[in-house]
């Protein structure tokens, strides 16, 4: 173990010295701009499998493809009816208000985790908005959970209203907050804030789908997949 730690330290030190040397050489060249320095460092970092400097490239929502075939990959503990959230005005929203009367699709986004809004979460929510009528026909309510502080919540809501079909005036289903991350802890889906997760609960309180995906990715159920689970739950 000590040998591995020394090797890691040596590799890190060498990478730093190599990067510093490249920057020093670049600065001595005539006409070298700050962007040239950044490009040089990014090239070095890329060869060392490090994350590039600056922001990650944002995917085009039209190119995002969610999963049509999913199966539960997590166990849900008992006590679903004890979960309580807050709506965007600060009013308490108890999950038990919906359980038993309708099917429930409970979607956890990643919130403002890692210093940015997840583009896949925004796209997923906008597609739920665009297809909400299909869920209504299956006697289903959707609750989208924004974990952590409400920072950038307004930005998230505005993105959700810009669907691929047409912009809408408001999100037609409850967008709720889990500010203290109690629901995140209940489901054991903690990450920077939360892993993207989807739970489908039928009218009898049975969990039909419990899927936790990889952060910052399209690893989450598509609208088609959710509707399929709900159709099976309704026996249609």
C-alpha positions in Angstrom: 0.0 0.0 0.0 2.8 2.4 0.9 4.5 1.6 -2.4 1.3 2.4 -4.3 0.9 5.7 -2.5 4.5 6.7 -3.3 4.0 5.7 -7.0 0.8 7.8 -7.1 2.6 10.8 -5.6 5.5 10.4 -8.0 3.1 10.3 -11.0 1.2 13.3 -9.8 4.4 15.3 -9.3 5.8 14.3 -12.7 2.5 15.4 -14.3 2.6 18.7 -12.6 6.2 19.4 -13.5 5.5 18.4 -17.1 2.5 20.7 -17.3 4.4 23.6 -15.6 7.3 23.2 -18.1 4.9 23.3 -21.0 3.4 26.5 -19.8 6.8 28.1 -19.1 8.0 27.2 -22.7 4.8 28.6 -24.2 5.1 31.9 -22.3 8.5 32.4 -23.7 7.3 32.0 -27.2 6.5 35.2 -29.2 2.8 35.8 -29.7 1.7 33.1 -27.2 -1.8 33.9 -26.0 -3.5 32.7 -22.7 -5.7 30.4 -24.8 -2.6 28.7 -26.2 -1.6 28.0 -22.6 -5.0 26.5 -21.8 -4.9 24.4 -25.0 -1.5 23.0 -24.2 -2.5 22.1 -20.6 -5.8 20.4 -21.8 -3.8 18.4 -24.3 -1.4 17.2 -21.6 -4.3 16.5 -19.2 -6.2 14.6 -21.9 -3.2 12.3 -22.4 -3.2 11.7 -18.7 -6.9 10.8 -18.6 -7.7 13.9 -16.5 -10.9 15.9 -16.9 -10.4 18.8 -19.4 -10.3 22.3 -18.2 -13.5 24.3 -18.5 -17.0 23.1 -18.8 -18.0 19.8 -20.2 -19.6 19.8 -23.6 -23.4 20.1 -23.4 -25.3 17.4 -25.4 -28.0 18.4 -27.8 -31.3 17.4 -26.2 -32.4 15.9 -29.5 -29.4 13.5 -29.4 -30.2 12.2 -25.9 -31.6 8.7 -26.0 -32.9 7.3 -22.7 -33.4 3.5 -22.1 -36.5 1.7 -23.5 -35.6 -1.5 -21.6 -35.0 -1.2 -17.9 -35.3 -3.4 -14.8 -35.3 -2.6 -11.1 -31.8 -2.4 -9.8 -32.4 -1.3 -6.2 -34.5 -2.5 -3.2 -37.0 0.1 -1.9 -37.4 0.1 1.9 -40.8 0.1 3.6 -42.3 3.4 4.7 -42.9 5.2 1.4 -46.0 6.9 2.7 -43.8 8.7 5.3 -41.9 10.7 2.7 -42.5 14.5 2.7 -41.2 17.1 0.3 -41.7 20.8 -0.2 -43.2 22.5 -3.3 -41.7 25.5 -4.9 -43.6 27.8 -2.5 -42.4 26.0 0.6 -45.6 24.1 1.2 -45.3 20.5 2.5 -46.2 17.8 0.0 -46.7 14.3 1.5 -46.3 11.3 -0.9 -49.2 9.6 0.8 -51.5 12.2 -0.7 -51.0 10.5 -4.0 -50.4 6.8 -3.0 -53.4 4.6 -3.3 -55.5 7.0 -5.5 -53.2 7.0 -8.5 -50.1 5.4 -9.9 -47.0 7.6 -9.0 -43.9 8.2 -11.0 -41.3 9.6 -8.6 -38.2 11.0 -10.5 -35.1 12.2 -8.6 -32.9 14.6 -10.6 -29.3 15.4 -9.7 -30.2 19.0 -8.7 -27.3 21.5 -8.9 -24.8 18.8 -8.1 -21.2 19.1 -9.1 -21.5 22.8 -9.7 -24.0 22.6 -12.7 -27.4 21.5 -13.7 -27.5 18.1 -15.3 -28.5 18.5 -19.0 -29.9 14.9 -19.0 -32.1 15.8 -16.0 -33.4 18.9 -17.8 -34.2 16.9 -20.9 -35.8 14.0 -19.0 -38.1 16.5 -17.2 -39.0 18.4 -20.4 -40.0 15.1 -22.0 -42.2 14.2 -19.0 -43.8 17.6 -19.4 -44.3 17.1 -23.2 -45.9 13.7 -22.6 -47.8 14.4 -19.5 -51.2 13.7 -21.1 -50.2 10.1 -21.8 -49.5 9.6 -18.1 -52.8 11.2 -17.2 -54.6 8.7 -19.4 -53.0 5.9 -17.3 -54.3 7.6 -14.1 -50.7 8.5 -13.1 -49.2 11.5 -11.3 -45.6 12.5 -11.8 -43.5 14.1 -9.0 -40.0 15.3 -10.0 -37.7 15.8 -7.1 -35.0 18.6 -7.0 -32.6 17.6 -4.3 -30.7 20.0 -2.0 -30.9 23.8 -1.9 -33.1 25.5 -4.4 -30.2 27.2 -6.1 -30.8 27.4 -9.8 -34.2 25.9 -9.4 -35.8 28.7 -11.5 -33.3 27.9 -14.3 -34.2 24.2 -14.1 -37.9 25.0 -14.3 -37.5 27.2 -17.3 -35.5 24.5 -19.1 -38.2 21.9 -18.3 -40.9 24.1 -19.9 -39.0 24.2 -23.2 -40.0 20.8 -24.5 -39.2 19.3 -27.8 -42.8 19.7 -28.9 -43.5 23.2 -27.8 -42.8 25.6 -24.9 -45.4 25.5 -22.2 -46.4 28.1 -19.6 -45.9 25.9 -16.6 -44.8 22.4 -15.5 -48.1 20.4 -15.2 -47.1 18.2 -12.4 -45.6 18.8 -8.9 -41.9 19.7 -8.9 -40.9 19.2 -5.3 -37.8 19.8 -3.2 -35.8 17.5 -0.9 -33.8 20.2 0.7 -32.5 18.2 3.6 -31.9 15.1 1.4 -34.0 13.0 3.7 -35.7 11.3 0.8 -32.3 10.8 -0.9 -31.1 9.1 2.3 -34.3 7.0 2.5 -33.7 5.5 -1.0 -29.9 5.4 -0.4 -29.2 7.3 -3.6 -26.8 9.9 -2.4 -24.2 11.3 -4.8 -23.0 14.9 -5.1 -26.6 15.3 -4.2 -28.5 12.4 -5.7 -28.1 9.8 -8.4 -30.8 10.1 -11.1 -33.5 7.7 -10.0 -36.9 6.6 -11.1 -39.5 4.9 -9.0 -42.9 3.8 -10.3 -45.5 2.9 -7.7 -48.9 1.4 -8.6 -52.3 2.2 -7.0 -51.9 -0.6 -4.5 -48.6 0.7 -3.3 -46.4 -1.8 -5.0 -43.1 -0.6 -6.5 -43.2 -1.6 -10.1 -39.9 -0.1 -11.0 -36.9 1.2 -8.9 -34.1 2.2 -11.2 -31.0 4.2 -10.2 -28.8 5.4 -13.1 -25.3 6.7 -13.5 -24.7 10.4 -12.9 -24.6 12.9 -15.8 -25.8 10.3 -18.3 -28.7 9.1 -20.3 -28.9 6.0 -18.0 -32.5 6.4 -17.0 -35.9 5.1 -18.3 -37.4 6.7 -21.4 -41.0 7.9 -21.5 -41.8 4.8 -23.5 -40.3 2.5 -20.8 -42.3 4.3 -18.0 -45.6 4.1 -20.0 -45.0 0.4 -20.5 -44.5 -0.3 -16.8 -47.7 1.7 -16.1 -49.7 -0.1 -18.7 -48.7 -3.4 -17.1 -49.6 -2.1 -13.7 -53.1 -1.1 -15.0 -53.5 -4.5 -16.7 -53.9 -2.8 -20.1 
